[in-house]
């Protein structure tokens, strides 16, 4: 509600009438009559009231959504350089299958349980692929 809307609405009432601030909970109403004041803490006017809430359980929450990134980008794993893009895509599929990731495969019909990925163009196995192969060999 804007300030001018509140003022316009309050002008309809007797200027001597008492202002009450009410907080409604399911099945009960709490009111503050005398300890009511207006303040401006830099964000515009606020109506404040001092209330004795002893004996009442009040739950207060804080939303931190604004502090979180809108969408977490997928983590990129370097699986190494290979002779062709097709081989690199198959190595990626091998990694996705053996790590149980929920990502679409480039070659879904391939048998990645028996296929052994080649070494990278540097002549070594990529560290992530080597870890899968070690686990696979130890399991077999």
TIROMAR-268599 format. One record per residue (C-alpha): residue number from 0; residue in one letter; z, y, x. Coordinates in nm, 2 decimals. Each point is the difference from the previous one (the first is absolute). Last residue first. Layout:
N
{node NUM a {Z Y X}};
...
***
This chain:
140
{node 139 x {-1.24 -5.77 3.58}};
{node 138 x {0.27 0.27 -0.06}};
{node 137 x {0.02 0.09 0.36}};
{node 136 x {-0.38 0.03 0.02}};
{node 135 x {0.00 0.23 -0.31}};
{node 134 x {0.28 0.22 0.12}};
{node 133 x {-0.17 0.03 0.34}};
{node 132 x {-0.33 0.08 -0.17}};
{node 131 x {0.16 0.27 -0.22}};
{node 130 x {0.16 0.16 0.31}};
{node 129 x {-0.33 -0.01 0.18}};
{node 128 x {-0.17 0.18 -0.29}};
{node 127 x {0.26 0.28 0.01}};
{node 126 x {-0.02 0.03 0.38}};
{node 125 x {-0.38 0.00 0.01}};
{node 124 x {-0.13 -0.29 0.19}};
{node 123 x {-0.15 0.07 0.34}};
{node 122 x {-0.35 0.04 0.14}};
{node 121 x {-0.03 0.38 -0.02}};
{node 120 x {-0.26 -0.05 -0.28}};
{node 119 x {0.28 -0.16 -0.20}};
{node 118 x {0.05 -0.37 -0.01}};
{node 117 x {-0.14 -0.21 -0.28}};
{node 116 x {0.19 -0.07 -0.33}};
{node 115 x {0.07 -0.37 -0.07}};
{node 114 x {-0.11 -0.12 -0.34}};
{node 113 x {0.20 -0.29 -0.15}};
{node 112 x {0.23 0.18 -0.24}};
{node 111 x {-0.25 0.29 -0.03}};
{node 110 x {-0.25 -0.21 -0.20}};
{node 109 x {-0.26 0.26 -0.10}};
{node 108 x {-0.08 0.06 -0.37}};
{node 107 x {0.19 0.33 -0.02}};
{node 106 x {-0.22 0.17 0.27}};
{node 105 x {0.09 0.37 0.00}};
{node 104 x {0.34 -0.07 -0.15}};
{node 103 x {0.19 0.22 -0.25}};
{node 102 x {0.35 0.10 0.10}};
{node 101 x {0.33 -0.15 -0.13}};
{node 100 x {0.14 -0.10 0.35}};
{node 99 x {0.12 -0.35 0.06}};
{node 98 x {0.02 0.04 0.38}};
{node 97 x {-0.23 -0.30 0.06}};
{node 96 x {-0.26 0.11 -0.26}};
{node 95 x {-0.01 0.37 0.11}};
{node 94 x {-0.03 -0.09 0.37}};
{node 93 x {-0.28 -0.24 -0.06}};
{node 92 x {-0.17 0.26 -0.22}};
{node 91 x {0.02 0.25 0.28}};
{node 90 x {-0.14 -0.25 0.25}};
{node 89 x {-0.29 -0.06 -0.25}};
{node 88 x {-0.06 0.37 -0.02}};
{node 87 x {0.00 0.03 0.38}};
{node 86 x {-0.25 -0.29 0.02}};
{node 85 x {-0.23 0.17 -0.25}};
{node 84 x {0.03 0.33 0.19}};
{node 83 x {-0.14 -0.17 0.31}};
{node 82 x {0.12 -0.08 0.36}};
{node 81 x {0.37 0.07 -0.08}};
{node 80 x {0.24 0.29 0.07}};
{node 79 x {0.38 -0.05 -0.07}};
{node 78 x {0.22 -0.07 -0.30}};
{node 77 x {0.15 0.34 -0.02}};
{node 76 x {0.22 0.01 -0.30}};
{node 75 x {-0.03 0.29 -0.25}};
{node 74 x {0.30 0.05 -0.23}};
{node 73 x {-0.12 0.10 -0.35}};
{node 72 x {0.06 0.37 -0.08}};
{node 71 x {0.32 0.07 -0.19}};
{node 70 x {-0.09 0.19 -0.31}};
{node 69 x {0.15 0.33 -0.12}};
{node 68 x {0.22 0.03 0.31}};
{node 67 x {0.37 0.01 -0.09}};
{node 66 x {0.21 0.32 0.01}};
{node 65 x {-0.12 0.11 -0.35}};
{node 64 x {0.12 -0.34 -0.14}};
{node 63 x {0.36 0.07 0.10}};
{node 62 x {0.15 -0.02 -0.35}};
{node 61 x {0.37 0.06 -0.02}};
{node 60 x {0.23 -0.16 -0.25}};
{node 59 x {0.33 0.10 -0.16}};
{node 58 x {0.20 -0.24 -0.21}};
{node 57 x {0.29 0.14 -0.19}};
{node 56 x {0.31 -0.21 -0.09}};
{node 55 x {0.23 0.20 -0.22}};
{node 54 x {0.38 -0.02 0.05}};
{node 53 x {0.01 0.34 0.17}};
{node 52 x {-0.30 0.21 -0.10}};
{node 51 x {0.18 0.33 -0.02}};
{node 50 x {-0.29 0.25 -0.05}};
{node 49 x {-0.09 0.32 0.18}};
{node 48 x {-0.32 0.14 -0.14}};
{node 47 x {-0.32 0.14 0.16}};
{node 46 x {-0.30 0.16 -0.15}};
{node 45 x {-0.26 0.05 0.27}};
{node 44 x {-0.23 0.30 0.07}};
{node 43 x {-0.28 -0.04 0.25}};
{node 42 x {-0.04 -0.21 0.31}};
{node 41 x {0.18 0.23 0.24}};
{node 40 x {0.36 -0.10 -0.10}};
{node 39 x {0.00 0.21 -0.31}};
{node 38 x {0.31 -0.02 -0.22}};
{node 37 x {0.10 0.01 -0.36}};
{node 36 x {0.35 -0.10 -0.11}};
{node 35 x {0.19 -0.23 -0.24}};
{node 34 x {0.37 -0.08 0.03}};
{node 33 x {0.10 0.09 -0.35}};
{node 32 x {-0.18 -0.25 -0.22}};
{node 31 x {-0.10 -0.33 0.18}};
{node 30 x {-0.10 -0.28 -0.24}};
{node 29 x {-0.01 -0.37 0.04}};
{node 28 x {-0.18 -0.21 -0.27}};
{node 27 x {0.04 -0.37 -0.06}};
{node 26 x {-0.19 -0.31 -0.13}};
{node 25 x {-0.28 0.00 0.26}};
{node 24 x {0.07 0.30 0.23}};
{node 23 x {-0.06 0.36 -0.10}};
{node 22 x {0.09 0.30 0.22}};
{node 21 x {0.07 0.32 -0.19}};
{node 20 x {0.01 0.36 0.12}};
{node 19 x {0.16 0.22 -0.26}};
{node 18 x {-0.07 0.37 -0.04}};
{node 17 x {0.24 0.20 -0.22}};
{node 16 x {-0.14 0.24 -0.26}};
{node 15 x {0.05 0.37 0.06}};
{node 14 x {-0.38 0.08 0.05}};
{node 13 x {-0.06 -0.17 -0.34}};
{node 12 x {-0.30 -0.23 0.03}};
{node 11 x {-0.38 0.06 -0.02}};
{node 10 x {0.01 0.17 0.34}};
{node 9 x {0.09 -0.33 0.16}};
{node 8 x {-0.35 -0.15 -0.07}};
{node 7 x {-0.18 0.30 0.16}};
{node 6 x {0.23 -0.01 0.30}};
{node 5 x {-0.06 -0.38 0.05}};
{node 4 x {-0.38 0.05 -0.03}};
{node 3 x {0.01 0.29 0.24}};
{node 2 x {0.19 -0.21 0.25}};
{node 1 x {-0.26 -0.28 0.00}};
{node 0 x {0.09 -0.35 -0.13}};
***
